[in-house]
Amino acid sequence: MRARFCCKTLGLLLSALAAPTGCALAAGTPARAPTAGLHGGCLTSGNGFLRARIRGALNLDIDWKNAELECDGSERPDGHGIRLSFAGPMSSGGRRLRMVFGVAAGAEGAPGRALPTNLTVIFEGEERLYSTLGDDHCTVDDLKEERVGALDERVRSYRIVARGFCTLPATAPGRDEHILVTRFDFAGRVSFDDSGIASAPEHTP
């Protein structure tokens, strides 16, 4: 049921997302937990992170370090911009929180400012998600890219460091609920693959 919900809802709303995770976080609960269920962390360099402040139907203050995170990224499916996925610690009940950023106009190796951004917040294992359903609710205020890994001509990876905010809320389809991500900061990675086979996240707007 959980997998069917994720695939169906994300496919209809975001054109590509589906993941088996979750995070049973009640309103007002800090989004920190044991790191069980993660394998190797976000970046091999050890300097990945995600911080975010969420208010509304749920009140969460996220501060996840590299070892607590799973992260990945690629070009967006339409070839315009980049997408990054961050999954937090797995709870004992098999739930966790995933945040997916679709940064419009983000380009390989290029820094950026004031980039419109689509945001999806997925509570995997709870059959709940919130989405801005467009690029006009959130903004990446500042974005930097640093080349990492092997200098492969076909697949090229970058460490992405960005900060931003949302001015309008994300909504939950089928629920009269809203959340507002008032600020976010992250460091993750994006890979560009000329073969056309994305080595990117399974979940992204």
LINGI-V485986 format. One record per residue. RES is the residue in three letters. OMEGA is omega as a letter, one per 40 degrees, with the letter a starting at -180 (none if undefined). NEAR is the number of other C-alpha atoms within 10 Angstrom. D_CENTER is the distance of its C-alpha to the mean C-alpha in Angstrom with 1 decimal. Layout:
RES/OMEGA/NEAR/D_CENTER
RES/OMEGA/NEAR/D_CENTER
This chain:
MET/a/7/22.7
ARG/a/15/19.1
ALA/a/14/18.2
ARG/i/10/20.2
PHE/a/17/18.5
CYS/a/24/14.9
CYS/a/16/16.3
LYS/a/13/18.6
THR/a/18/16.5
LEU/i/21/13.5
GLY/a/15/16.0
LEU/a/10/18.0
LEU/a/14/15.6
LEU/i/20/12.8
SER/i/13/14.9
ALA/i/18/12.9
LEU/i/21/10.8
ALA/a/22/12.2
ALA/a/21/11.6
PRO/i/15/14.0
THR/i/24/12.6
GLY/a/24/13.3
CYS/a/25/14.1
ALA/a/19/17.3
LEU/i/18/17.0
ALA/i/12/19.8
ALA/i/13/20.1
GLY/a/14/20.9
THR/i/13/19.7
PRO/a/14/18.0
ALA/i/22/14.8
ARG/a/18/16.4
ALA/i/15/17.9
PRO/a/12/19.6
THR/a/17/17.7
ALA/i/12/19.3
GLY/i/15/17.8
LEU/a/16/15.8
HIS/i/11/17.4
GLY/i/13/17.7
GLY/a/20/14.7
CYS/a/25/12.0
LEU/i/20/14.5
THR/i/12/18.2
SER/i/11/19.3
GLY/a/12/18.0
ASN/i/14/16.5
GLY/i/25/12.7
PHE/i/24/11.3
LEU/i/24/9.1
ARG/a/16/11.2
ALA/i/21/11.0
ARG/a/18/13.9
ILE/i/20/13.8
ARG/i/17/17.2
GLY/i/15/18.9
ALA/i/16/19.2
LEU/i/16/17.3
ASN/a/19/17.8
LEU/i/21/15.4
ASP/a/17/15.3
ILE/i/18/12.6
ASP/a/18/13.8
TRP/i/22/12.5
LYS/a/21/14.3
ASN/a/21/14.0
ALA/a/20/16.0
GLU/a/27/13.9
LEU/i/27/10.6
GLU/a/23/9.7
CYS/i/26/7.7
ASP/a/23/8.4
GLY/i/29/8.7
SER/i/25/11.5
GLU/i/26/13.3
ARG/a/22/12.5
PRO/a/15/14.9
ASP/i/8/17.5
GLY/a/11/17.6
HIS/a/14/16.9
GLY/a/19/14.1
ILE/i/26/11.1
ARG/a/28/7.6
LEU/a/29/5.0
SER/i/26/3.2
PHE/i/28/4.2
ALA/a/28/7.0
GLY/a/34/9.8
PRO/i/27/13.5
MET/i/23/15.3
SER/i/20/18.0
SER/i/13/21.6
GLY/i/10/21.3
GLY/a/17/18.6
ARG/i/20/15.8
ARG/a/24/12.5
LEU/i/24/9.5
ARG/i/25/6.0
MET/a/22/3.3
VAL/a/24/2.4
PHE/i/23/4.7
GLY/a/30/8.0
VAL/i/25/10.5
ALA/i/23/14.0
ALA/i/18/16.7
GLY/a/23/14.8
ALA/a/16/17.3
GLU/i/19/18.0
GLY/a/15/19.5
ALA/i/11/19.7
PRO/a/15/18.8
GLY/i/16/18.0
ARG/i/16/18.6
ALA/a/14/18.1
LEU/i/21/15.6
PRO/a/21/14.8
THR/i/27/11.2
ASN/a/26/9.9
LEU/i/29/7.5
THR/i/26/7.1
VAL/a/23/7.4
ILE/i/28/8.9
PHE/a/24/11.8
GLU/a/26/12.7
GLY/i/22/16.4
GLU/a/18/17.2
GLU/a/16/17.0
ARG/i/19/15.1
LEU/i/21/12.3
TYR/a/21/12.1
SER/i/24/11.4
THR/i/24/12.8
LEU/i/15/14.2
GLY/a/18/14.7
ASP/a/17/14.2
ASP/a/16/16.8
HIS/a/20/15.3
CYS/a/28/13.1
THR/i/23/13.9
VAL/a/25/12.9
ASP/a/17/16.2
ASP/a/15/16.4
LEU/i/21/14.8
LYS/i/17/16.6
GLU/i/21/16.6
GLU/a/14/18.7
ARG/i/16/20.0
VAL/i/17/19.8
GLY/a/12/21.3
ALA/i/9/24.2
LEU/a/10/25.5
ASP/a/9/25.3
GLU/a/9/26.3
ARG/a/11/24.3
VAL/a/17/21.0
ARG/a/18/19.8
SER/a/23/17.0
TYR/i/20/15.9
ARG/a/22/14.4
ILE/i/21/12.3
VAL/a/19/12.9
ALA/i/20/12.1
ARG/a/19/12.8
GLY/a/22/13.0
PHE/i/19/13.7
CYS/i/22/14.1
THR/i/13/17.7
LEU/a/15/17.5
PRO/i/21/16.1
ALA/a/25/13.7
THR/i/20/16.0
ALA/i/19/16.4
PRO/i/14/18.3
GLY/i/7/21.7
ARG/i/10/21.5
ASP/a/8/22.9
GLU/i/14/19.9
HIS/i/18/17.8
ILE/i/21/15.4
LEU/i/23/15.0
VAL/a/24/12.4
THR/i/16/15.2
ARG/i/17/13.6
PHE/i/20/10.6
ASP/i/20/11.1
PHE/i/21/9.3
ALA/a/24/10.8
GLY/i/25/9.4
ARG/i/26/11.0
VAL/i/26/11.6
SER/i/25/14.6
PHE/a/22/17.1
ASP/a/18/19.4
ASP/a/11/22.7
SER/a/8/23.8
GLY/i/9/21.5
ILE/a/9/20.0
ALA/i/17/16.2
SER/a/16/15.2
ALA/a/22/11.6
PRO/i/23/8.9
GLU/a/14/10.5
HIS/i/28/7.9
THR/i/30/7.1
PRO/none/28/9.1
